[in-house]
């Protein structure tokens, strides 16, 4: 079971609307993702070449945009 589905189902059990539970789950993911990325970068010794930095940035932006689209579609699903 994923973190997001656990958060959303926990919200439902608590009586929170789907929209609020989804938004909370999405906003909860932001510090988690940043923390995991920072830990990975720190553990790697900060030894990145410019290509790896660009790849990391592009991957982050694309993943963030896809997450926004998926959350919007999920929230609007009836």
N, C-alpha and C positions, 0 to 999 in steps of 0.2 A: 504494500500500500504506500502510495507516495505521500510526501509531506503536504502537498496541496490538497489532495483528497481527504486526508485526515483533518486538516484545518477546516475545510468546507463542511464535512460531515459533523465535526464538533460544533460548528456554528449552527447547523440545522438542529442538532440535538438541544442546543441552548436557546433555540427559538429565534435565531437571527435569520434574516431574509437571505435568499441565495445571492443577491447582488452584494449585500454587505459582507457576507462570508467569503465571497470570491475576491472582493476588493481587499479584505483583510489578508487573505492568503497571498495575494499578489504582493502587497506591501510588506508582508513578513518575509517574502523571498528576497527582497532587495538587500537587506543587510546580510542575510545568509550567503547570498551569492558573492557579494563584495568580500565578506570575511573569508570564504573558501578560496577565492581568487588571490587575496592578499597573502593567505597562508601558503598557497602553492608558490607564489612568486618569491616569498621570503625563504621557503625551503630550497628553492632552486638556486639560491645564492645570488639572485638578481643578474644572472648571466644570460641575457637575452641579446640576440642581434636585432637589427632594425626590422628584418622580415618577420621575426617571431612577435615583435611588439605590434606590428601592423596587423598580423593575423589574429592576435589576441583581441585587439580593438575591434576589428571587423566582425569577428565571431561574437563578441559581446553585444555590439549594436544590432546585428541580425537576430540574435536570440532574444534580445529585449523587444524588438519590433514584432517578432512572431508571437511572443508571449502577450503583448498588448492586443494583437488581433485575435488570438485564441480566447483571451479573457472576455473581450467584447462580444465575440460570437457565443460564448458560453452563457454570458449574462443575458443576451437577447434571445436565447433559445427558449421557446415556450413549449 
